[in-house]
Amino acid sequence: MSTTLCQVMGFLVSSLGVVGCIMSTAMDMWSTQDLYDNPVTAVFQYQGLWRSCVRQSSGFTECRPYFTILGLPAMFQAVRALMIVGIVLGILGLFVCIFAMKCIRIGTMEDSAKANMTLTSGIMFIIAGLCAITGVSVFANMLVTNFWMSTTNMYQGMQNVQNRYTFGSALFVGWVAGGLALVGGIMMCLACKGMIPEESRYKAVSYNASGRNISYRTGPYKAGSGYEPDTKTRKGPGYEEAPRSEDAGRSYPSKYDYV
């Protein structure tokens, strides 16, 4: 019961993590404009992995996708790749986990096969969670670096300072989603340990002691090893041969011979 509960909970937690990774990747608020020095503005800018948006005070929002790939920074493209890999692995892990559920019977699938599938899905969830956490952390590091560079230029009195950007809501969603996928994968790996049959954990091998007096029989034919002595003449402890008398073999006349 505990194994099934752990597997089901791992599946649900991992599902939430995968859905969160998809939502985080699709969101536009990976970075938002910092309003610390300018709390009242007519234009609010925010950016995502796929497009940048501008929201005006009137409520009108205009988004423009990135029309270039080579023109984007290498770290930005790496973040995209990590999030996509995490989503793909998470979806594949969900499909594998559905067929590996202990409460679902599919044909004559053995428990050992389901245990292997559960372990596979758990590893996929762990890798997906690590990809999501790594991608979000790399993007956050880019934001911190650009923020402090912009702040330094601002205090030095440089003109034409670009807007500073800070953490958006998509980063926090990605961190939470990656953590959920990681925890769900660990729970699936723990459930795999309880699904392994007892007889397959310890495989005992029996050995037959071989001696010189072992014979192998196939049907009526007896094939010996060639080293065994004759059992009729074998003498051992506790065996005593009866003494033969001198009259052994002598024939005695019966009473009819005298008639």
Buried (B, 14 or more C-beta within 10 A) or exposed (E): EEBBEBBBBBBEBBBBBBBBBBEBBEBBBBBBBBEEEEEEEEEBBBBBBBEBBBBEEEEEEEBEEBEEEEEEEEEBEBBBEBBBBBBEBBBBBBEBBEBBBBEEEEEEEEEEBBBBBBBBBBBBBBBBBBBBBBBBBBBBEBBEEBBEEBBEBEEEEEEEBEEBBBBBBBBBBBBBBBBBBBBBBBBBBBBBEBBBEEEEEEEEEEEEEEEEEEEEEEEEEEEEEEEEEEEEEEEEEEEEEEEEEEEEEEEEEEEEEEE
